Amino acid sequence: MQRGRLVRPLTACRDRPIAMITAPAGYGKTTLLTQWALRDERPFTWVDSGAAALAAIQAAAGAPAHRVVVLDEADRLPPAELRRILDVARDLPAGAMLALGSRAALAEPTGRLRAERLLLELGPADLALTHLEAARMLTAAGLRLDDDQVTRLLARTEGWPAALSLAATALEDVHDVDRAIAGFDGADRIVADYLQCDLLARLTRSERTLLRRCSILCRLSGPLCDAVLDVHGAGATLRSLVRAGLPLTPLDRSDQAFRQHPLLASMLRAELMRAEPELEPTLHRRAALWYAEAGDTTAAIQHAIACRDTEIAGRMLWSIAPEILAEGRGARLGGSLTRFRESEIASHPGLALAAAAYHLAEDRRGRAQGWSEAADRLLPAAKSDWSGPATLIRACLARDGIARLQADAEHACDRMPLDGAGHCLALYLSGVAHHLGGSGATARERLDDAACRSADAYPVLNGLIHAQLGLLAIDATDWTEADAHANAAYAALAPGPSPDAAHALALAVFGVVAAQRADVAQARHDAAHAGRLLAALTDTTPWLLAQTHVWLARAQIRLSDGPTARMHLARAARFAGQVKDSPVLAEWIHDGWERADAFACSVTGDGPTLTNAELRVLRMLPSHMTFREISERLHVSTNTVKTQALSVYRKLDVSCRSEAVDRGRLAGVIEN
């Protein structure tokens, strides 16, 4: 395997007296040194002891021609002897070099050499094979793999040359190459034999035990390994193992955390299952508790799942559930919940409530109700107080009317952490309940508080809150405030994917406001988009669907589309029938039907529909502007305005401007 990309900087180096090639066994250090020697015009002297190295360096310093002294396996020398060699080599004349090969990083005095720019270093990341090198190596071994197969094999080995060579052996004469690549790991006998002989044979029993028991961890650190193994001093052992040449990759610049090579980790996990199978659940449980204490919810959940600990998993999964509800996207919960059987989920209130939150976020209200009821049955015997989370889920479901929604939301507000998504969500639901219950002032207070708390953290929830505040402003005929909230809702939901129900409500509010300011094209676009989103929603919270349909109907009336307005009102009435004690919803629907009926009467049935241009002209007719002034405002000709006005008169069955204005107001197309 030719390593030209690595040989070139070595042969070109003339300004640094020391080259250090450091990597665990199997990375091709000796091969690289040999190829360098063959391609460099300078003579090479190979030595295998400290004394020989000193003599060769001193000879190179006085030689008329530049020379390179090569000391492989430098990590075997005593530190004092190595320090003396490096101190002498630093004074080599330009062009002369000392080349060191080592399985482990040399502690002294490389820091000083690095600071003085006297050291050329190549490490495991440099020696790892590239895609092209791996493909050539596998081809030379007689394999014919496509690019995707090479990529997957390279990912499993992380470019470790020895591992790729072993993979080539493992893939010989296999019929299903893809399956063989997917199954290639450290548990494979040929890989395990290599790791045992070349990496693990020199370890002490305690070092081997630490690595084996920590193989369940993706990240190794002193405190974590101490907790999982119930020992002290694991951090020092890890640093010692790195110095011994084990393939442990530092995850920071202070050598506090490391990652095992995946082949080594899988080999050690297989060994753990053979030697200490009964210990694995305990190790995972300790890891879950440590990560939970450290605030790493994702890792805690993974380890809790691995040991089937429903108590830890329930607490951790619920801890992210309010945020999932605020985002309206349940995938983060769903992936973890599928790892549990339904009987396990039904055994712990946290898991059951997390399952309810997941289905709510995915607009499956019926299934969410089932898990909410399962959680309620567990509450009396629960070790912790789950009443706050349980009432938050009940408030989201809103099964028993607006008064119960308000009570549940207020209770959840009192029980959920003030700085969390749960409290913010409960504030929003409380505001909605007060609004739909007829207490507009209290609703505005709750919603304003929720808007401030959610502004940066929860954009989807923030969009819903501003949409509701927009409805309050429209109710109060404060179109300036309504426009501000509609724009805030639109801005919060537009940048990323948002749930269909939330997006539909925001579009409905934005459509009504756009129609009011005579932006007919935008209003039509938003109303149509909201209608498409609503068509796919069948199991979402009824009050949310009802108010969205009501305000879409209002927008369609203002856009002179009577049939679509009536369709939305019929659907709003159907969903409102599932919501008890909401005088505001009832009033909105009643007002909507009155507007729709007035519109139908005003235009002799539900058509014909006014065009965007005709609606713009109609909404300017109540002003005292002449047709010429209207044409200047709209940037069209006076004749165009006259033609559109006459078309409006004909469609509204009127004969003059004042009658058109009266008929437009009666139909709800022009605001009174």
C-alpha positions in Angstrom: 0.0 0.0 0.0 1.7 3.1 -1.2 1.3 6.1 1.1 2.5 8.9 -1.2 0.4 11.6 0.4 2.3 11.0 3.7 5.7 10.4 2.2 5.7 13.7 0.3 5.7 16.0 3.4 8.3 13.9 5.0 10.7 14.0 2.0 10.2 17.7 1.7 10.8 18.5 5.3 14.1 20.4 5.9 13.3 22.9 8.6 12.3 20.5 11.5 14.9 18.2 12.9 12.4 15.6 14.4 9.6 13.7 12.8 7.3 11.7 15.0 4.9 9.1 13.6 2.5 8.0 16.4 -0.4 5.5 16.1 -1.6 2.2 17.6 -0.5 -1.1 16.2 -1.7 -1.8 12.6 -1.5 1.8 11.3 1.5 1.1 9.0 4.1 3.2 10.8 7.1 1.0 9.9 5.7 0.7 6.3 5.6 4.5 6.0 9.1 4.9 7.4 10.3 2.3 4.8 8.6 4.0 1.9 10.0 7.3 3.1 13.5 5.9 3.1 13.1 4.5 -0.5 11.9 7.9 -1.9 14.1 10.3 -0.1 17.5 11.2 -1.6 19.0 11.5 1.9 20.7 8.4 3.3 18.8 6.6 6.2 20.3 5.0 9.3 18.1 2.5 11.1 18.8 2.0 14.8 17.1 -0.1 17.5 18.5 1.2 20.8 19.0 4.4 22.6 22.8 4.2 22.5 22.8 3.5 18.8 20.4 6.4 18.2 22.6 8.8 20.1 25.7 7.7 18.2 23.9 8.0 14.8 22.5 11.4 15.6 25.9 12.7 16.6 27.3 11.3 13.4 24.6 12.9 11.3 25.3 16.3 13.0 28.9 16.2 11.7 28.3 14.6 8.4 28.7 16.7 5.2 25.6 15.2 3.7 22.2 15.4 5.4 21.1 12.1 6.9 17.9 10.7 8.5 18.2 8.6 11.7 15.2 6.2 12.2 14.3 4.8 15.6 11.1 2.7 15.4 9.2 1.6 18.5 10.6 4.6 20.4 7.9 4.2 23.1 9.8 1.1 24.4 12.8 3.3 25.6 13.0 4.6 29.2 11.7 8.2 29.4 15.1 9.5 30.6 16.9 7.9 27.6 14.3 9.2 25.2 14.6 12.7 26.7 18.3 12.7 26.1 17.9 11.5 22.5 15.4 14.3 21.7 17.6 17.0 23.4 20.5 16.0 21.2 18.4 15.7 18.0 16.9 19.2 18.4 20.3 20.7 17.5 20.6 18.8 14.2 21.5 21.0 11.3 18.8 21.9 8.7 18.1 18.9 6.5 19.3 16.3 9.0 16.5 14.5 10.9 15.5 12.0 13.6 12.5 10.0 12.7 10.6 8.2 15.5 7.9 5.6 15.2 5.8 5.0 18.3 2.6 3.3 19.3 1.9 6.0 22.0 2.4 9.7 22.3 5.7 10.5 23.9 5.3 12.6 27.0 8.6 14.3 27.2 9.8 16.8 25.9 7.4 16.9 22.9 5.5 19.9 24.3 8.5 22.1 24.2 9.6 20.8 20.8 6.1 21.5 19.4 6.1 25.0 20.8 9.4 25.7 19.2 8.2 24.3 15.9 10.9 21.6 15.8 8.5 18.7 15.4 6.8 17.2 12.4 3.9 15.0 13.6 1.7 12.4 12.0 -1.0 10.7 14.1 -3.7 8.1 13.7 -6.0 10.5 11.8 -3.2 11.1 9.2 -2.3 7.4 8.9 -6.0 6.3 8.5 -6.7 5.2 5.0 -8.7 7.5 2.7 -11.5 6.2 0.5 -9.2 6.0 -2.5 -6.4 4.2 -0.5 -8.9 1.8 1.0 -10.4 1.0 -2.4 -7.0 0.3 -3.8 -6.0 -1.9 -0.9 -9.2 -4.0 -1.1 -8.8 -4.3 -4.9 -5.2 -5.5 -4.4 -6.6 -8.1 -2.0 -8.8 -9.5 -4.8 -12.1 -7.9 -3.8 -14.4 -6.0 -6.2 -16.5 -3.6 -4.1 -18.5 -0.7 -5.2 -18.0 2.8 -3.8 -20.9 2.5 -1.3 -19.5 -0.8 0.0 -16.0 0.7 0.4 -17.6 3.7 2.2 -19.5 1.5 4.7 -16.4 -0.7 5.3 -14.3 2.4 5.8 -16.8 3.7 8.3 -16.8 0.5 10.3 -13.0 0.4 10.5 -12.4 4.2 10.6 -9.6 3.7 8.1 -7.5 1.5 10.4 -5.2 -0.3 7.8 -4.9 -3.5 9.8 -8.6 -3.7 10.3 -9.3 -3.2 6.6 -6.8 -5.9 5.8 -8.6 -8.2 8.2 -11.9 -7.2 6.6 -10.6 -8.2 3.2 -9.8 -11.6 4.7 -13.3 -11.9 6.2 -15.0 -11.0 2.9 -13.2 -13.6 0.9 -15.6 -16.1 -0.8 -18.7 -14.6 0.9 -21.9 -14.7 -1.1 -23.7 -11.7 0.5 -21.0 -8.9 0.7 -23.4 -6.3 2.1 -24.5 -8.5 4.9 -20.9 -9.4 5.7 -19.9 -5.7 5.8 -22.9 -5.0 8.1 -21.8 -7.8 10.4 -18.1 -7.0 10.5 -17.1 -5.9 14.0 -14.7 -6.7 16.8 -16.6 -9.9 17.7 -15.4 -11.5 14.4 -12.9 -14.1 15.3 -10.1 -12.9 13.1 -10.5 -9.3 14.4 -10.7 -10.5 18.0 -7.5 -12.6 17.6 -5.6 -9.6 16.3 -6.8 -7.3 19.0 -6.0 -9.8 21.7 -2.4 -10.4 20.5 -1.4 -7.0 19.3 -3.2 -4.6 21.6 -4.5 -6.3 24.8 -1.8 -8.8 25.6 0.4 -6.2 27.3 -2.4 -5.0 29.6 -2.7 -5.8 33.3 -5.8 -7.7 34.5 -7.3 -4.6 36.1 -6.8 -2.5 32.9 -8.4 -5.3 30.8 -11.3 -5.4 33.3 -11.8 -1.6 33.1 -11.9 -1.7 29.3 -14.2 -4.7 29.1 -16.7 -3.3 31.6 -16.6 0.2 30.1 -17.3 -1.2 26.6 -21.0 -0.4 27.1 -20.1 3.3 27.1 -19.7 5.5 24.0 -17.7 8.0 25.9 -15.1 7.2 28.5 -14.2 9.7 31.3 -12.7 9.3 34.7 -15.8 10.2 36.7 -18.2 8.2 34.5 -16.0 5.1 34.5 -15.6 5.4 38.3 -19.3 5.5 38.7 -20.1 2.7 36.3 -17.3 0.4 37.7 -17.7 1.6 41.3 -14.0 2.3 41.6 -11.6 5.3 42.0 -8.9 6.4 39.7 -10.3 5.3 36.3 -9.2 8.6 34.7 -5.5 7.9 35.4 -5.9 4.4 34.1 -7.4 5.7 30.8 -4.6 8.1 30.3 -2.1 5.3 31.0 -3.8 3.2 28.4 -3.6 5.9 25.8 0.1 6.2 26.5 0.4 2.4 26.1 -0.9 2.7 22.5 -4.5 1.6 22.9 -6.8 3.0 20.2 -8.5 5.5 22.5 -9.3 8.8 20.7 -9.3 11.9 23.0 -12.5 13.9 22.8 -11.1 17.0 24.2 -7.7 18.8 24.4 -7.2 18.0 28.1 -7.4 14.2 27.9 -10.4 14.0 30.1 -12.7 12.0 27.8 -12.0 9.3 25.2 -13.7 7.1 22.7 -12.8 3.5 22.0 -12.3 2.4 18.5 -15.6 0.8 17.5 -13.9 -2.6 16.6 -12.2 -2.7 20.0 -15.4 -1.7 21.8 -17.5 -4.4 20.0 -14.9 -7.0 20.8 -14.9 -6.1 24.4 -18.7 -6.1 24.6 -18.7 -9.6 23.2 -16.2 -10.6 25.8 -18.3 -9.0 28.6 -21.3 -11.0 27.4 -19.3 -14.2 27.6 -17.5 -13.5 30.9 -19.9 -11.4 33.0 -23.4 -11.4 31.4 -25.1 -10.8 34.7 -23.1 -7.6 35.2 -24.2 -5.8 32.1 -27.6 -4.5 33.4 -26.0 -3.2 36.5 -23.4 -1.3 34.5 -26.1 0.2 32.2 -28.1 1.2 35.3 -25.2 3.0 36.9 -24.4 4.7 33.6 -28.1 5.8 33.3 -28.0 7.3 36.8 -24.7 9.1 36.2 -25.9 10.6 32.9 -29.3 11.6 34.5 -27.4 13.4 37.3 -25.1 15.1 34.7 -28.1 16.3 32.7 -27.4 14.2 29.6 -31.0 13.0 29.0 -30.3 11.3 25.7 -27.5 9.1 27.1 -29.5 8.4 30.3 -32.4 7.2 28.2 -30.2 4.9 26.1 -28.7 3.2 29.1 -32.1 2.9 30.9 -33.5 1.2 27.8 -30.5 -1.1 27.7 -31.1 -2.3 31.2 -34.9 -2.2 30.9 -35.2 0.2 33.9 -38.6 1.7 33.5 -38.2 4.0 36.5 -35.2 5.9 35.1 -36.5 5.7 31.5 -39.9 7.1 32.6 -38.4 10.0 34.4 -36.0 10.8 31.6 -38.5 10.5 28.8 -41.1 12.6 30.6 -38.4 15.3 31.2 -38.3 15.9 27.4 -42.0 15.3 26.8 -43.2 18.9 27.5 -40.6 20.2 25.0 -41.9 17.6 22.5 -45.4 18.9 23.0 -44.3 22.5 22.5 -42.5 21.5 19.3 -45.3 19.4 18.0 -42.9 16.8 16.7 -42.9 13.4 18.5 -40.0 11.6 16.7 -37.6 12.1 19.5 -39.9 10.3 21.9 -41.2 7.7 19.4 -37.8 6.2 18.7 -37.2 5.5 22.4 -40.7 4.4 23.2 -40.6 1.7 20.5 -37.8 0.0 22.4 -40.3 -0.8 25.2 -43.1 -3.3 25.1 -46.6 -1.8 25.7 -46.8 -3.7 29.0 -43.6 -2.0 30.2 -44.9 1.4 29.2 -48.1 0.7 31.0 -46.2 -0.1 34.2 -44.8 3.4 34.9 -46.7 6.7 34.9 -43.7 8.6 33.3 -43.6 6.2 30.4 -47.3 6.2 29.9 -47.4 10.0 30.0 -44.5 10.2 27.6 -46.4 7.9 25.3 -49.5 10.2 25.5 -47.3 13.2 24.7 -45.8 11.4 21.7 -49.2 10.6 20.3 -50.5 14.1 21.0 -47.5 15.6 19.1 -48.3 13.3 16.2 -52.0 14.3 16.1 -53.2 10.9 17.4 -55.5 12.1 20.2 -57.4 8.9 20.6 -54.2 6.9 21.4 -53.0 9.7 23.6 -56.2 9.5 25.6 -55.6 5.8 26.2 -52.1 6.3 27.6 -53.4 9.2 29.7 -55.9 7.0 31.3 -53.3 4.3 31.8 -51.1 6.8 33.6 -54.1 8.0 35.8 -54.5 4.4 37.0 -50.9 4.3 38.1 -50.8 7.6 40.0 -52.1 6.3 43.4 -49.3 3.8 43.8 -46.5 5.9 42.1 -43.3 6.6 44.0 -43.3 10.2 42.9 -45.9 12.9 42.4 -47.0 12.8 38.8 -50.1 14.9 39.2 -48.6 17.9 37.4 -47.6 16.0 34.3 -50.9 14.1 34.3 -53.0 17.3 34.4 -50.9 18.9 31.7 -51.6 15.9 29.4 -55.3 16.1 30.3 -55.3 19.8 29.5 -53.7 19.1 26.1 -56.4 16.5 25.4 -59.2 18.9 26.6 -61.8 16.0 26.6 -64.2 17.5 29.2 -64.9 21.0 28.1 -63.4 24.5 28.5 -64.0 24.8 32.3 -62.1 21.5 32.9 -59.4 22.6 30.4 -58.9 25.8 32.4 -58.8 23.9 35.8 -56.3 21.4 34.5 -54.1 24.1 32.9 -54.0 26.2 36.0 -53.1 23.1 38.1 -50.3 22.2 35.7 -49.1 25.8 35.8 -48.7 25.5 39.6 -46.9 22.1 39.4 -44.6 22.3 36.4 -41.1 23.9 36.7 -41.3 27.7 36.0 -38.4 27.7 33.5 -39.6 24.7 31.5 -41.7 24.0 28.4 -44.4 22.4 30.6 -45.1 25.6 32.4 -45.1 27.6 29.2 -47.5 25.2 27.5 -49.8 25.2 30.6 -49.9 29.0 30.5 -50.9 28.9 26.8 -53.6 26.4 27.4 -54.9 28.5 30.4 -55.0 31.5 28.1 -56.9 29.6 25.4 -59.4 28.4 28.1 -60.0 31.9 29.4 -60.4 33.2 25.8 -62.9 30.5 24.7 -64.6 30.8 28.1 -65.2 34.6 27.6 -62.6 36.1 29.9 -60.6 38.0 27.3 -58.6 40.2 29.7 -57.3 37.2 31.7 -56.6 35.3 28.5 -54.5 38.2 27.2 -52.5 38.3 30.5 -51.8 34.5 30.4 -50.9 34.5 26.7 -48.6 37.6 26.9 -46.7 35.8 29.7 -46.5 32.6 27.7 -45.3 34.6 24.6 -42.5 36.1 26.5 -41.4 32.8 28.0 -41.5 30.9 24.6 -40.0 33.6 22.4 -36.6 32.1 21.9 -37.0 28.5 23.2 -40.1 27.1 21.6 -40.9 28.7 18.2 -43.9 26.4 17.4 -45.6 27.1 20.7 -44.7 30.8 20.3 -46.5 30.8 16.9 -49.6 29.3 18.4 -49.6 31.8 21.2 -49.3 34.8 18.8 -52.1 33.3 16.6 -54.4 33.2 19.7 -53.4 36.8 20.6 -54.2 37.7 17.0 -57.7 36.3 17.5 -58.2 38.3 20.7 -57.1 41.5 18.8 -59.5 40.7 15.9 -62.3 40.2 18.3 -61.5 43.6 19.7 -61.3 45.0 16.1 -57.7 46.2 16.8 -56.4 45.4 13.4 -53.0 47.0 14.1 -52.3 44.6 17.0 -53.9 41.7 15.0 -51.5 42.4 12.2 -48.5 42.4 14.5 -49.5 39.1 16.1 -50.3 37.5 12.8 -46.8 38.4 11.5 -45.2 37.2 14.7 -47.0 33.8 14.4 -46.1 33.5 10.8 -42.4 34.3 11.5 -42.2 31.8 14.4 -43.6 29.0 12.3 -42.2 29.7 8.9 -38.4 29.0 9.3 -38.7 25.2 10.0 -41.2 22.4 9.8 -44.2 22.9 12.1 -47.2 20.8 12.9 -50.1 21.1 10.4 -52.6 22.2 13.1 -50.4 25.0 14.4 -49.5 26.2 10.9 -53.1 26.1 9.8 -54.3 28.4 12.7 -51.5 30.8 12.0 -52.4 30.9 8.3 -56.0 31.4 9.1 -55.3 34.4 11.3 -52.8 35.8 8.7 -55.4 35.3 6.0 -58.1 37.2 7.8 -55.6 40.1 8.5 -54.4 40.1 4.9 -57.9 40.2 3.7 -58.7 43.2 6.0 -55.8 45.2 4.6 -56.9 44.3 1.1 -53.9 42.0 0.3 -56.2 39.7 -1.5 -53.6 37.5 -3.2 -51.8 36.8 0.1 -55.1 36.2 1.8 -56.3 33.7 -0.8 -52.9 31.9 -0.8 -52.9 31.6 3.0 -56.5 30.5 3.2 -56.0 27.8 0.5 -52.8 26.5 2.2 -54.6 26.4 5.6 -57.5 24.5 4.1 -55.1 21.9 2.6 -53.5 21.4 6.0 -56.8 21.0 7.8 -58.0 18.4 5.3 -55.5 15.9 6.6 -56.3 16.5 10.3 -59.0 14.2 11.9 -57.8 13.5 15.4 -56.5 16.9 16.6 -57.9 18.8 19.6 -61.4 19.9 18.7 -61.3 23.5 20.0 -58.2 24.1 17.9 -59.8 22.8 14.7 -63.1 24.6 15.4 -61.6 28.0 15.8 -59.3 27.5 12.8 -62.3 26.6 10.6 -64.3 29.5 11.9 -61.6 32.1 11.0 -60.9 30.5 7.7 -64.6 30.9 7.0 -64.4 34.6 8.0 -61.4 35.0 5.6 -63.3 33.3 2.7 -66.3 35.5 3.2 -64.1 38.6 2.9 -62.6 37.0 -0.2 -66.2 36.5 -1.6 -66.0 32.7 -1.6 -69.3 31.8 0.0 -69.3 28.0 -0.7 -65.9 27.5 0.9 -66.9 29.7 3.9 -70.0 27.5 4.5 -67.9 24.4 4.3 -65.6 25.6 7.0 -68.5 26.8 9.1 -70.1 23.4 8.9 -66.8 21.7 10.0 -66.3 24.3 12.8 -69.8 23.5 14.1 -69.0 19.7 14.0 -65.8 20.1 16.0 -67.4 22.7 18.4 -70.0 20.1 19.2 -67.2 18.1 20.9 -66.3 21.2 23.1 -68.5 21.9 26.0 -69.2 25.3 27.5 -67.5 27.6 25.1 -69.7 30.7 24.6 -67.0 32.3 22.4 -66.9 29.4 19.9 -70.6 29.4 19.7 -70.7 33.1 19.1 -68.1 32.9 16.4 -69.9 30.2 14.6 -73.3 32.0 14.9 -71.7 35.2 13.6 -70.0 33.3 10.8 -73.4 31.9 9.6 -75.0 35.3 9.7 -72.1 36.7 7.6 -72.4 33.8 5.2 -76.1 34.2 4.9 -75.8 37.9 4.4 -73.2 37.4 1.7 -75.4 34.8 -0.1 -78.3 37.2 -0.1 -76.2 40.2 -1.2 -74.9 38.5 -4.3 -77.9 36.4 -5.2 -76.7 33.1 -3.9 -73.1 32.1 -3.3 -71.6 33.5 -6.5 -70.2 34.6 -8.7 -66.9 35.2 -6.9 -65.2 38.5 -7.1 -61.7 38.5 -8.5 -58.7 39.8 -6.5 -58.6 43.0 -8.6 -62.4 43.5 -8.1 -62.1 43.0 -4.3 -59.3 45.7 -4.2 -61.5 48.2 -6.0 -64.6 47.3 -3.9 -62.7 48.0 -0.7 -61.6 51.4 -1.9 -65.2 52.5 -2.9 -66.1 53.6 0.7 -63.4 56.3 0.4 -64.0 59.7 -1.2 -61.4 59.0 -3.9 -62.3 59.3 -7.5 -61.7 56.5 -9.9 -58.7 58.4 -11.2 -57.3 58.6 -7.6 -58.0 54.9 -7.0 -56.2 54.1 -10.3 -53.1 56.0 -9.1 -53.2 54.3 -5.8 -53.4 50.8 -7.5 -50.9 51.7 -10.3 -53.4 50.9 -13.0 -55.3 52.9 -15.6 -58.5 54.8 -14.9 -60.3 52.7 -17.5 -59.2 49.5 -15.8 -60.7 50.8 -12.5 -63.9 51.7 -14.2 -64.2 48.3 -15.8 -63.6 46.5 -12.5 -66.1 48.7 -10.7 -68.8 48.0 -13.3 -68.0 44.2 -12.9 -68.4 44.6 -9.2 -71.8 46.3 -9.7 -73.0 43.5 -12.0 -71.9 40.7 -9.6 -73.5 42.4 -6.6 -76.6 43.2 -8.6 -76.4 47.0 -7.8 -76.4 50.0 -10.1 -74.2 52.6 -8.3 -71.2 53.0 -6.0 -73.1 53.6 -2.8 -75.2 50.5 -3.3 -72.1 48.5 -3.9 -70.6 49.7 -0.7 -73.8 48.9 1.2 -74.0 45.4 -0.3 -70.3 44.8 0.4 -70.7 45.7 4.1 -73.8 43.5 4.3 -71.9 40.6 2.9 -68.9 41.1 5.2 -66.6 41.8 2.3 -66.1 45.4 3.5 -65.6 46.0 7.3 -68.2 48.2 8.9 
